[in-house]
Amino acid sequence: MREEITFEQWEWDGTEVKITPLTHKREEER
């Protein structure tokens, strides 16, 4: 539900800092 999340937001999470747009697909699966 966080499709607005971007690679910059991920960095803030501190979990997937070096994550790429690929995460978007993973979040959609959730």
C-alpha positions as YAML, in Angstrom:
chain: A
units: angstrom
residues:
- id: 1
  name: MET
  ca: [0.00, 0.00, 0.00]
- id: 2
  name: ARG
  ca: [3.10, 2.21, 0.01]
- id: 3
  name: GLU
  ca: [3.39, 2.60, -3.76]
- id: 4
  name: GLU
  ca: [4.42, 6.18, -3.12]
- id: 5
  name: ILE
  ca: [7.55, 4.95, -1.36]
- id: 6
  name: THR
  ca: [10.70, 5.64, -3.30]
- id: 7
  name: PHE
  ca: [14.30, 4.59, -3.02]
- id: 8
  name: GLU
  ca: [14.82, 7.73, -0.96]
- id: 9
  name: GLN
  ca: [12.16, 6.64, 1.52]
- id: 10
  name: TRP
  ca: [13.71, 3.20, 1.77]
- id: 11
  name: GLU
  ca: [16.93, 4.79, 2.94]
- id: 12
  name: TRP
  ca: [15.03, 6.35, 5.79]
- id: 13
  name: ASP
  ca: [13.78, 2.92, 6.79]
- id: 14
  name: GLY
  ca: [17.36, 1.85, 7.27]
- id: 15
  name: THR
  ca: [16.42, -1.67, 6.24]
- id: 16
  name: GLU
  ca: [16.62, -1.70, 2.48]
- id: 17
  name: VAL
  ca: [18.92, 1.19, 1.81]
- id: 18
  name: LYS
  ca: [20.54, -0.27, -1.26]
- id: 19
  name: ILE
  ca: [17.19, -1.51, -2.53]
- id: 20
  name: THR
  ca: [16.02, -0.64, -6.01]
- id: 21
  name: PRO
  ca: [12.59, -0.11, -7.57]
- id: 22
  name: LEU
  ca: [12.37, -3.89, -7.40]
- id: 23
  name: THR
  ca: [10.96, -3.37, -3.93]
- id: 24
  name: HIS
  ca: [7.92, -1.74, -5.43]
- id: 25
  name: LYS
  ca: [7.00, -5.12, -6.91]
- id: 26
  name: ARG
  ca: [7.58, -6.83, -3.58]
- id: 27
  name: GLU
  ca: [5.39, -4.32, -1.75]
- id: 28
  name: GLU
  ca: [2.61, -4.87, -4.26]
- id: 29
  name: GLU
  ca: [2.70, -8.58, -3.49]
- id: 30
  name: ARG
  ca: [2.14, -7.85, 0.21]
...
